[in-house]
Amino acid sequence: MPTPQSAILPEGGPNGLFLILHLKHEAGADDALRTLASGFEARLAQTAAVDPAAGLVATLAFGAECWRRLSATAPRGLRPFVAVGSGALKAPATGGDLLLHLTGARVDLLYRFARGVVEALRPWIERAEETRGFRYLDCRDLTDFIDGTENPEGEEREEAALIGEEDAEFAGGSYMITQRYVHKLAQWGRLSDTEQEGVIGRTKPDSVELDDEVKPPTAHISRVVIEEHGEELEILRHSMPYGEASGEAGLFFIAYSRDRATFDKMLGRMFGTTADGLHDRLMEFTTPVSGGYFFAPSKEVLARL
């Protein structure tokens, strides 16, 4: 198996930086991207060496259109994100050409590395979306529920996240989804703990899944846990809370999968476009304001760009 990029499989650090770049399609931009890609691992190693204990890891990923400008071939599931749902229940598509996912213990090293990537591409950057994430308490979302309970463990992380022999040219790579959610924390806080547990489908103190007899079909867990042919469709989440105490706050949702279609299925069930007509009640208390699909190639494919 080719080598996956370093931020995919390990548990993330206590701080995160998520940078989405929208690039001008001008002469020189693609050459600059290829130079950045081929030297990405060396650039990362140089910054990480400042403090190895900080555990700096990173993924560089590409939007569908950007990838097809750089490579004659593409992973079979790669396509742009398409808006899901309608009206108040809609996940917008905002896309992006390049995604940088960073985590580690030191915010200064995250900043330093991201700044270097930006400087390498600055003449061709049309717009940038940057979100700083942080670990909240014992890995909780700002709703105060533990996040990522359904994440696979051990060898199952690789099975869930990495493309395999089904698309051998891109084995070791991964499909990625990003969405930034703005939480309605005041509205959420007006619910009792019992009502909140019904929305999530888990207990608040210890994240135990509610019994089927009491778990509503619109609970978050009911909508995103999908079984096909007796197997659960798994993704590897690296989401993090973000925000200001005095302003906007929410969750930067980011996840990896060996099969992009898994994201499509989960989104359809969350935003009410599946045959049962139900939606994820959690979406009544948070608003997605961005959405993009990306492809993170293996280290070997990245270096060959």
VMD Tcl script that draws the C-alpha trace (Angstrom):
set ca {
  {0.00 0.00 0.00}
  {1.37 3.45 -0.86}
  {1.89 5.82 2.06}
  {-1.07 7.95 3.22}
  {-0.45 11.56 4.14}
  {0.30 12.11 7.81}
  {-2.92 13.75 9.05}
  {-5.27 11.00 7.83}
  {-4.94 8.01 10.15}
  {-3.66 9.27 13.55}
  {-5.83 10.91 16.17}
  {-5.61 14.66 15.64}
  {-3.75 17.02 17.95}
  {-5.40 19.56 20.26}
  {-5.30 22.35 17.65}
  {-6.33 22.40 14.02}
  {-6.03 24.70 11.04}
  {-8.21 24.21 7.96}
  {-7.37 26.27 4.89}
  {-9.34 26.18 1.63}
  {-7.88 28.11 -1.29}
  {-9.76 29.22 -4.40}
  {-7.19 29.86 -7.11}
  {-7.08 31.94 -10.27}
  {-6.74 29.74 -13.34}
  {-3.86 31.73 -14.80}
  {-0.52 30.90 -16.35}
  {1.90 29.77 -13.71}
  {-0.69 28.61 -11.17}
  {-0.49 24.93 -12.11}
  {3.31 24.98 -12.13}
  {3.27 26.55 -8.67}
  {0.89 23.84 -7.45}
  {3.11 21.09 -8.82}
  {6.15 22.62 -7.12}
  {4.25 22.87 -3.84}
  {3.04 19.26 -4.11}
  {6.41 17.74 -4.96}
  {8.09 19.53 -2.05}
  {5.21 19.26 0.43}
  {6.60 16.46 2.59}
  {10.03 18.08 2.80}
  {8.44 21.41 3.76}
  {6.37 19.66 6.44}
  {9.37 17.78 7.85}
  {11.35 21.01 8.12}
  {8.62 22.74 10.14}
  {7.88 19.67 12.29}
  {11.57 19.41 13.19}
  {11.32 22.69 15.12}
  {9.55 20.71 17.86}
  {8.99 17.02 17.12}
  {6.98 16.62 20.33}
  {4.33 18.99 18.92}
  {3.17 16.26 16.53}
  {2.60 18.46 13.48}
  {0.83 16.47 10.74}
  {-0.74 17.64 7.50}
  {-2.79 16.68 4.46}
  {-2.78 18.51 1.14}
  {-5.87 17.76 -0.97}
  {-7.29 18.93 -4.28}
  {-10.72 19.81 -5.61}
  {-11.95 17.86 -8.64}
  {-11.35 20.58 -11.24}
  {-7.95 21.46 -9.81}
  {-6.84 17.83 -9.80}
  {-7.84 17.33 -13.43}
  {-5.70 20.32 -14.44}
  {-2.68 18.71 -12.79}
  {-3.13 15.04 -13.68}
  {-4.12 13.11 -16.80}
  {-5.98 10.58 -14.64}
  {-8.26 10.94 -11.63}
  {-9.69 8.67 -8.94}
  {-12.97 7.22 -10.13}
  {-15.13 8.81 -7.41}
  {-13.78 12.35 -7.62}
  {-16.35 15.04 -8.41}
  {-17.29 18.48 -7.09}
  {-19.59 18.82 -4.10}
  {-23.22 19.40 -5.11}
  {-25.68 21.26 -2.87}
  {-28.03 18.95 -0.94}
  {-31.56 19.74 0.22}
  {-33.52 22.97 -0.08}
  {-34.84 25.91 1.89}
  {-33.90 25.91 5.56}
  {-32.52 22.37 5.18}
  {-29.78 22.87 2.64}
  {-26.08 22.05 2.57}
  {-24.50 24.59 0.20}
  {-21.69 23.84 -2.23}
  {-18.80 26.31 -1.98}
  {-16.02 24.08 -3.32}
  {-12.37 25.02 -3.44}
  {-9.22 24.15 -5.35}
  {-6.86 23.26 -2.53}
  {-7.39 22.09 1.04}
  {-4.78 22.11 3.79}
  {-5.62 20.12 6.93}
  {-3.20 20.66 9.82}
  {-3.22 19.48 13.43}
  {-0.71 19.57 16.25}
  {0.02 20.77 19.76}
  {1.51 24.16 18.81}
  {-0.61 26.85 17.16}
  {2.51 28.75 16.08}
  {3.76 25.82 13.99}
  {0.36 25.39 12.35}
  {0.43 29.08 11.45}
  {4.03 28.99 10.25}
  {3.43 26.04 7.95}
  {0.15 27.37 6.56}
  {1.71 30.77 5.96}
  {4.44 29.12 3.91}
  {1.86 27.37 1.72}
  {0.00 30.64 1.19}
  {3.19 32.49 0.26}
  {4.07 29.81 -2.30}
  {0.73 30.40 -4.05}
  {-0.07 34.02 -3.17}
  {-0.03 35.45 -6.74}
  {-2.77 33.00 -7.74}
  {-5.03 33.06 -4.66}
  {-8.43 34.52 -5.42}
  {-10.04 33.75 -2.06}
  {-9.10 31.92 1.12}
  {-11.27 30.33 3.83}
  {-9.33 29.73 7.04}
  {-10.74 28.14 10.20}
  {-8.85 27.52 13.46}
  {-10.12 24.53 15.40}
  {-9.53 23.42 18.97}
  {-10.15 20.38 21.13}
  {-13.02 21.17 23.51}
  {-13.02 19.45 26.91}
  {-12.96 15.67 26.41}
  {-13.35 15.83 22.61}
  {-16.83 17.39 22.74}
  {-18.65 19.52 20.23}
  {-19.87 22.92 21.46}
  {-23.27 21.27 21.94}
  {-21.50 19.54 24.88}
  {-21.88 16.08 23.35}
  {-18.82 13.92 22.69}
  {-17.97 14.04 18.98}
  {-16.57 11.20 16.90}
  {-17.87 8.30 19.00}
  {-18.59 6.35 15.81}
  {-15.02 6.70 14.52}
  {-13.34 3.40 13.61}
  {-10.41 2.23 15.73}
  {-7.11 0.52 14.98}
  {-6.79 -1.14 11.58}
  {-10.40 -0.23 10.81}
  {-9.32 3.41 10.40}
  {-7.27 2.46 7.35}
  {-10.09 0.31 5.99}
  {-12.55 3.20 6.28}
  {-10.34 6.02 5.04}
  {-7.93 4.74 2.39}
  {-8.62 3.86 -1.23}
  {-7.47 0.31 -1.90}
  {-7.02 -2.04 -4.82}
  {-10.47 -1.14 -6.14}
  {-8.73 1.93 -7.64}
  {-5.10 0.78 -7.56}
  {-3.54 3.84 -9.20}
  {-4.78 5.98 -6.31}
  {-4.41 3.47 -3.46}
  {-3.32 5.09 -0.22}
  {-5.24 8.24 -1.09}
  {-8.54 9.34 0.37}
  {-11.68 11.29 -0.47}
  {-12.43 14.19 1.85}
  {-15.47 16.25 2.77}
  {-15.43 19.62 4.51}
  {-18.38 21.59 5.86}
  {-18.37 24.51 8.25}
  {-21.39 24.59 10.54}
  {-22.53 27.63 12.54}
  {-24.30 26.47 15.69}
  {-27.43 28.06 17.13}
  {-26.15 27.66 20.67}
  {-28.74 29.87 22.37}
  {-31.58 27.91 20.75}
  {-29.86 24.62 21.59}
  {-29.39 25.68 25.20}
  {-33.13 26.15 25.66}
  {-33.65 22.39 25.28}
  {-33.52 20.14 28.33}
  {-30.78 17.50 28.48}
  {-33.36 14.83 27.69}
  {-34.55 16.72 24.61}
  {-30.96 17.23 23.47}
  {-30.26 13.52 23.87}
  {-33.25 12.79 21.66}
  {-31.82 15.07 18.96}
  {-28.38 13.44 19.09}
  {-29.41 9.86 19.87}
  {-26.85 9.48 22.66}
  {-26.59 10.24 26.35}
  {-24.92 13.52 27.14}
  {-22.50 12.56 29.95}
  {-20.95 9.43 28.43}
  {-22.13 9.17 24.79}
  {-24.00 5.87 25.17}
  {-26.34 5.26 22.23}
  {-30.02 5.37 23.20}
  {-32.04 2.19 22.97}
  {-33.89 1.75 19.69}
  {-37.20 1.93 21.56}
  {-36.53 5.54 22.65}
  {-34.16 6.81 19.94}
  {-36.14 8.89 17.43}
  {-35.74 8.09 13.70}
  {-34.73 11.75 13.23}
  {-31.89 11.57 15.78}
  {-28.47 12.44 14.38}
  {-27.21 8.91 15.01}
  {-30.27 7.40 13.32}
  {-29.56 9.40 10.16}
  {-25.76 9.07 9.80}
  {-25.24 5.46 10.90}
  {-26.03 3.51 7.72}
  {-25.84 -0.24 7.21}
  {-25.64 -1.91 3.81}
  {-25.48 -5.70 3.35}
  {-24.98 -6.10 7.10}
  {-21.97 -3.73 7.21}
  {-21.85 -0.20 8.59}
  {-20.65 2.46 6.16}
  {-17.77 4.08 8.01}
  {-15.87 7.32 7.58}
  {-12.94 8.73 9.57}
  {-13.84 12.05 11.20}
  {-11.36 14.76 12.20}
  {-13.88 17.50 12.98}
  {-13.13 20.27 15.46}
  {-15.05 23.05 17.19}
  {-14.13 26.61 16.24}
  {-15.30 30.11 17.07}
  {-15.30 33.09 19.34}
  {-16.82 33.38 22.81}
  {-18.37 36.70 21.75}
  {-19.39 35.75 18.21}
  {-19.88 32.99 15.68}
  {-19.03 29.44 16.74}
  {-19.66 25.93 15.51}
  {-18.02 22.86 14.04}
  {-15.61 22.44 11.16}
  {-16.64 19.03 9.85}
  {-13.90 17.19 8.01}
  {-13.78 13.49 7.24}
  {-11.95 10.95 5.09}
  {-13.36 7.97 3.20}
  {-12.25 5.36 0.69}
  {-15.61 5.84 -1.08}
  {-16.98 9.31 -1.80}
  {-20.49 7.89 -2.26}
  {-20.65 7.27 1.50}
  {-20.67 11.04 2.05}
  {-23.50 11.41 -0.48}
  {-25.61 8.85 1.34}
  {-25.09 10.44 4.76}
  {-25.87 13.94 3.48}
  {-29.06 12.76 1.80}
  {-30.29 11.26 5.07}
  {-29.30 14.36 7.03}
  {-30.96 16.89 4.75}
  {-34.17 15.03 3.94}
  {-33.65 14.00 0.31}
  {-34.01 10.23 0.80}
  {-37.16 8.22 0.17}
  {-38.34 8.29 3.80}
  {-38.50 12.10 3.74}
  {-36.97 12.40 7.22}
  {-34.13 14.73 8.15}
  {-31.55 14.98 10.90}
  {-33.09 17.09 13.69}
  {-29.66 18.36 14.63}
  {-29.79 20.41 11.42}
  {-32.48 22.54 13.07}
  {-29.86 23.76 15.54}
  {-26.91 24.36 13.22}
  {-26.44 25.83 9.74}
  {-23.92 24.61 7.14}
  {-22.31 27.56 5.37}
  {-19.74 25.73 3.22}
  {-19.27 22.40 1.51}
  {-16.55 20.82 -0.59}
  {-15.18 17.48 -1.79}
  {-11.44 16.95 -2.16}
  {-8.95 14.20 -2.95}
  {-5.86 13.62 -0.81}
  {-3.34 11.58 -2.84}
  {-0.77 9.27 -1.29}
  {2.64 10.74 -0.54}
  {4.05 8.99 -3.59}
  {1.43 10.36 -6.00}
  {1.73 13.82 -4.40}
  {5.50 13.85 -5.00}
  {5.04 12.82 -8.65}
  {2.73 15.73 -9.47}
}
mol new
graphics top color blue
foreach p $ca { graphics top sphere $p radius 0.5 }
foreach p [lrange $ca 0 end-1] q [lrange $ca 1 end] { graphics top cylinder $p $q radius 0.2 }
display resetview
